[in-house]
Amino acid sequence: MSHWVRICAVDECPPGEAREFVAGDRVIALFHVDGVYYALDGMCPHQGGPLGQGQLTGGVVTCPWHGWQFDVRTGQHRTNRSLIHPQFAVKVEGEEILVQLD
């Protein structure tokens, strides 16, 4: 059963930025792109790099360890079309950002 978990306040993830948070037992990479928040599993599937500490350029995050790139809006890997990184639904309630976890 899924449930919503608060991960941060809206001012903790400024526009155009990536951040890393822990929700339950998950590391969540949160991205603020064009006024919308997106969340991916925070661990890069390549070797577990911290996606929330990666460089965000437009809607693409680059893993700081080995340069793997993902579209934060869809989870789609930029060069391997068969690889889609897990996403989490995000909602804003007042000044709080929540993600939906299973």
C-alpha positions in Angstrom: 0.0 0.0 0.0 1.4 3.4 -0.9 1.5 6.4 1.3 2.7 10.1 1.1 5.9 11.1 3.0 7.2 14.6 3.6 10.7 15.0 2.3 11.3 18.7 2.7 10.0 22.3 2.6 9.7 23.9 -0.9 12.5 26.4 -0.1 14.9 23.5 0.4 14.9 22.7 -3.4 15.3 26.0 -5.3 14.4 26.3 -9.0 16.9 24.6 -11.3 18.4 22.6 -8.5 18.8 18.9 -7.5 18.7 17.8 -3.8 19.0 14.5 -2.0 16.7 13.5 0.8 15.8 10.3 2.8 12.2 9.2 3.0 11.5 6.1 5.0 14.3 3.7 3.9 14.7 5.3 0.5 17.2 7.9 -0.8 15.2 10.3 -3.0 16.7 12.7 -5.6 14.4 15.7 -5.9 14.6 18.1 -8.8 12.9 21.5 -9.4 12.4 22.1 -13.1 10.3 24.9 -14.6 8.2 25.3 -11.4 7.5 21.5 -11.1 9.1 19.0 -8.7 10.2 15.6 -9.8 11.6 12.7 -7.8 13.7 9.7 -8.8 15.3 6.9 -6.9 18.4 8.6 -5.5 20.9 5.9 -6.4 22.2 5.7 -10.0 21.7 2.1 -11.3 25.3 2.1 -12.7 27.2 2.0 -9.4 24.9 3.6 -6.8 26.1 7.2 -7.4 24.1 10.0 -5.7 21.8 11.4 -8.4 20.5 14.1 -6.0 24.0 15.5 -5.9 24.3 15.5 -9.7 24.4 18.4 -12.1 20.9 19.4 -13.3 20.8 21.0 -16.7 17.3 21.7 -17.9 15.5 18.5 -17.2 18.5 16.2 -17.3 20.6 15.1 -14.3 24.1 13.9 -14.7 25.3 11.4 -12.1 28.4 12.9 -10.4 30.3 9.6 -10.3 30.3 8.3 -13.9 28.2 10.7 -15.9 25.1 8.7 -16.6 22.3 11.0 -17.6 18.5 10.8 -16.9 15.5 12.9 -17.9 14.2 13.8 -14.4 10.6 14.2 -15.8 10.4 10.6 -17.1 13.3 8.6 -15.6 14.5 7.8 -19.1 18.3 7.2 -19.5 19.6 9.6 -22.2 21.4 7.0 -24.4 20.0 3.6 -23.4 16.3 3.8 -24.3 15.5 0.5 -22.5 16.6 1.9 -19.1 14.0 3.9 -17.2 15.0 4.8 -13.6 12.3 4.5 -10.9 10.2 7.6 -10.3 8.1 8.8 -7.4 4.9 10.8 -7.5 5.4 14.3 -6.0 2.9 16.7 -4.5 3.1 20.0 -2.8 0.9 20.8 0.2 1.3 24.3 1.4 5.0 24.7 1.8 5.8 21.0 2.1 6.9 18.6 -0.6 5.7 15.0 -0.3 6.6 11.9 -2.3 4.5 8.7 -2.7 6.2 5.6 -1.5 5.1 2.0 -1.7 
